Amino acid sequence: MSTPLAHRPKLDSTTKGLAFLIVGMAIITAWDQWFIWSTKEDYNFGFLVPFFSAYVLWERWDELKGLLTGEKSLPATRDFRWLNFSAGTIGFIFLLLFVIGGATRAIFGTGVGPTLAIAAGFIGTTLSLTYLSVRGPEKFQPTLSSRWQAVGLMCFPAFVWIISGPFLYLVDNKIKGELLTNVTEIVSGFMRLAGETITVRGNTLVFANQDAVGIADACSGIRSLSACIFVGAFFGAIFLQGGFPGSLIRRVLLIVCAGFAAILINIARNTFLAFYALKHGSRSLEHDFWGVEMGSPQFSKLGNVHDFAGNASMVLAFLLLLACVPLINRLGRSTPLPSQSP
């Protein structure tokens, strides 16, 4: 029988205060990453991160609140005082890191160090405070599994801020050049297999007629990589089911699939654009599919060939990820036996 709403335990003042602290830290984190979102076209999806994070938190709130009030927690039979002390120490260290990063950002402006410090400090503080805020039933201490369950519920709202900001410095800038070179070699290889004479000069493909098309940074797969990983993480948080550690493994697998989908689909996109440029000329990529130039009254609403291919590849990647959800959900699960008649 469910507990009447009026008699359900409420969040204590300490937990409410820590919640306001986390919200304030999230606002500062968004303020820091706003520069990346507004200046890097590849990271425009960052404007959605606060809303998606809040949505996932709202969806999980009933379960999380039950753990924070002790309504859904189980009483512990052992004292984990040393773990609680460790969590508190770790939380204080990350909070200090956040303060240092925020002060550096305010004084010296945006940069790698402040963004990494703020994001890491926010994540570590949020998860540590969540761990410590779990309550047991009545005056009992909660079990360790109850604490980790609450931490698991907060993983997406906390870790998603890595993708929308520090990902630029941790992954994007480090692999962009190598990825661009590899995509150029793969596309030129496909064209040679088709019998075309291709010369590679840096990241530019030169055709036999001396026309050329460049594999720009935006076409290498890195443009949609961060956005696809963000969508993969969101789909995993919303749609993937199961308990720990199965759900964690499935969500990581979906994020990995998101990265591969972004790169493979963009290779296909670049191959299409290269063959299209070979047949119609490299300048045709800036026209629509009927050869009309941008700015003309008859210019198609689909946009030019280059942009249409990019948008189509993004949509295809998202649909592919959505199709992967039911498949990944079945991994590691036995088929339920049919119910037997009495």
Secondary structure, DSSP 8 states (H G I E B T S, - for coil): ----GGGS----HHHHHHHHHHHHHHHHHHHHHHHHHHH-GGGGGGGGHHHHHHHHHHHTHHHHHHHHHTSS--B-SS--HHHHHHHHHHHHHHHHHHHHHHHHHHHH-S-HHHHHHHHHHHHHHHHHHHHHH---STTS-B-HHHHHHHHHHTHHHHHHHHHTTTHIIIIIHHHHHHHHHHHHHHHHHHHHHTT---EEETTEEE-TTS-EEE--GGGSSHHHHHHHHHHHHHHHHHH----TTHHHHHHHHHHHHHHHHHHHHHHHHHHHHHHHHHHH-GGGGGB-TT--BTTSTT--TT--HHHHHHHHHHHHHHHHHHHHHHHHHTTT----------
